[in-house]
Amino acid sequence: MENITRCGIVTAVNPGSVTVTFIRNEACSGCAAKNACGLSGGQPLSVEVKTDTPQNYRTGQNVTLEISVENALTAALWAYVLPLFLMLSVLAAFLTFGGSETAAATATLAVLPLYYALLYLFRRHFKPRIKIKLR
């Protein structure tokens, strides 16, 4: 499988990392949800990329970000698929064990902020698993 690439501009050079900003709109033009999505509309997105040679980059330099399809799918799994299954599981559990629909709906919606808060707290555990390369 090919890797996914995006062109971006170096916006900051830090010890051990480089911050790259890019506009993610190429894949969004044909998407039906582009108006509701936070990544569409030509809005800039910044990514901090770990590198052993930050001295090789300078602010304003054009670079290419590269991520393997496997890493992209893993990130999508953690960000979108698992929360969906968690919500459906909580909903099914409440309705199966005699909870009211209001309680089921409330618990289903309450589990999302909790999930994303835990994901945020453990981001240092997940960050090394998602490898983004600079070219």
Stockholm file with secondary structure:
# STOCKHOLM 1.0

chainA/1-135         MENITRCGIVTAVNPGSVTVTFIRNEACSGCAAKNACGLSGGQPLSVEVKTDTPQNYRTGQNVTLEISVENALTAALWAYVLPLFLMLSVLAAFLTFGGSETAAATATLAVLPLYYALLYLFRRHFKPRIKIKLR
#=GR chainA/1-135 SS CCCEEEEEEEEEEETTEEEEEEECCTTTTTCTTTTTCTTCTTCEEEEEEECSCGGGCCTTCEEEEEECHHHHHHHHIIIIIHHHHHHHHHHHHHHHTTCCHHHHHHHHHHHHHHHHHHHHHTHHHHGGGSCEEEC
#=GC SS_cons         CCCEEEEEEEEEEETTEEEEEEECCTTTTTCTTTTTCTTCTTCEEEEEEECSCGGGCCTTCEEEEEECHHHHHHHHIIIIIHHHHHHHHHHHHHHHTTCCHHHHHHHHHHHHHHHHHHHHHTHHHHGGGSCEEEC
//
